[in-house]
Amino acid sequence: MFSFKQFLILLIAVTIGVIAYNIWSVESKPPAIEYSSFLKQLENREIKSVHIRGGLVEGTDKHDQPFMTYAPDPDSLIEKMIAADVSFKASPPSTTSPFWHSTFPVLLLLGFWVFFMVRQQKGGGLGNFSKKKTRFAEVSKQNVTFDDVAGVPDAKEELIEIIHFLKDPGKYEKLGGKIPKGVLLQGPPGTGKTLLAKAIAGEAGVPFFNISGSDFVEMFVGVGASRVRDLFSMAKKNAPCIVFIDEIDAVGRHRGAADIGGQEEKDQTLNALLVEMDGFQSGETVIIVGATNRPDVLDPALMRPGRFDRQITILPPDVTGRVKILEVYARKMALDKGVQLENVARSTPGFTGADLANLMNESALLAARKGKDLIQLEDVEEARDRILMGAKRKGMVVSESERRATAYHESGHAVLAWVLPNTDPLHKVTIIPHGRAMGVTQQVPLQDIHSYSREYLMNRIKILLGGRTAEELVFNQYTTGASSDLQEATNIATKMVCEWGMSSVLGPRAYVAENKGYLGGDSIRLNVSEETAKNIDREINRIVEECYQEAVIILEGKINYLHKLAEVLLKQETIDAEGVDIIMQCRQTENEEVPTLVQL
């Protein structure tokens, strides 16, 4: 019986053989000449020998060069060849059918293909093909435990019960309890879903099967369903065990879509998965753990009790969780005593476990690049700025007019951030280009914020508009540097009106569809009347315009501070929060000299 790999090798060998035979059959024939040229050579006694087969004439000339031509009247050639003293012979025309040269190879290839497809429909030959994608880890190779997972205490607490069941199922069965058959880990990318699944297997001391949802879907019909059956067959033989399906939304999407492309094959694969998850016999301790960023697209039959009984949401960690995660990664790193992980955690709101791992790795690379033996705080801060703002563009040539415009732009952000209440504290202001930005004003919250007040959002819009407003007040013109600020300000105003009900005109209503996924993306506005759509646009414009007018008033009243901050930026390029505080608290006079950070 042929395996899929053996079939491919045989198919390639036959194809190469047919191509080689056709090339040989063409190149082995002598070169053809015109019949008139042959007659002329015959009259000039330049022909040595001739072989006539019907109308086909093959022979050699006096220089032993082969040739061939076609004679319309071969009978008349005999007298001419006798007169020219040419050695010749004749034979009947060839009876070889062109079938063996052209049709037979095609039929041979087609026969092999039909043979393979019939075997596939019968389920033969797919065993190895369907199993090869599954990654299996034995108990002895499981070295990931809950000690390697930090920042998700709630998820770990819910999963401990499953671990206890895998270790001692009798404790629950004697009370009539049944362990959940499936656990769905859902949350944004990088929050540690895959690591958590490995830790479950490591803590329970059971085999671990790992496969991606996309691995079930192939170009061959029936392969996905066969792969599902083979996976669960292997799992049952190794029970108790854990089967982890990463990115399960690739195979578990809603059914019922139009039957186009590979949709039918995906539905068959999902049906096989549903049957297998619901078909475990008693005594088969197999836990299915799925991970996805898109729980909103999963089929309801997959989410019902009896399949994925538990759904655990894993969100980015809070400041305490980030400290724990940093401590895990810091075990294997040479950190300087000046690196306080608590401060690093507070300055990285919104970072996931993957982001923090990248932060520590970038810090180590930067320290190594500078030839240091220890990772210092400045390396961590530089790595954080690199992740948040992009790498410094040290080689970028910026004209003096652009530097001045950038300095006032960033100073406008900084002045408003310092003056306005209920805002995130300033951390750094710089006019050194990072990534696509010519300068950056960085604010870092003192603690994680989970809900925002209307005052906070309005002040945030004012700060975003501060750069463009400062350019208008000082230079009486605008630049393209405010593009991203305007986009973010408009986005906040749109969400205030359409999602958060913060419009006094439209009231507490939502005008966008709820996004239940964790991959972000723009919200979809619901169908509303034309009049309501106009009111939404008016409210968005009113909020942005109101914030703009207040930003103008504040910066006009703090114009001396704006000039002072911009001049310091032009001299020193970067000012930290302490430097901004000293500048903003100085009494401003017309003849006062510009302070430097050394004086500060």
Disulfide bonds with the S-S distance in Angstrom:
none
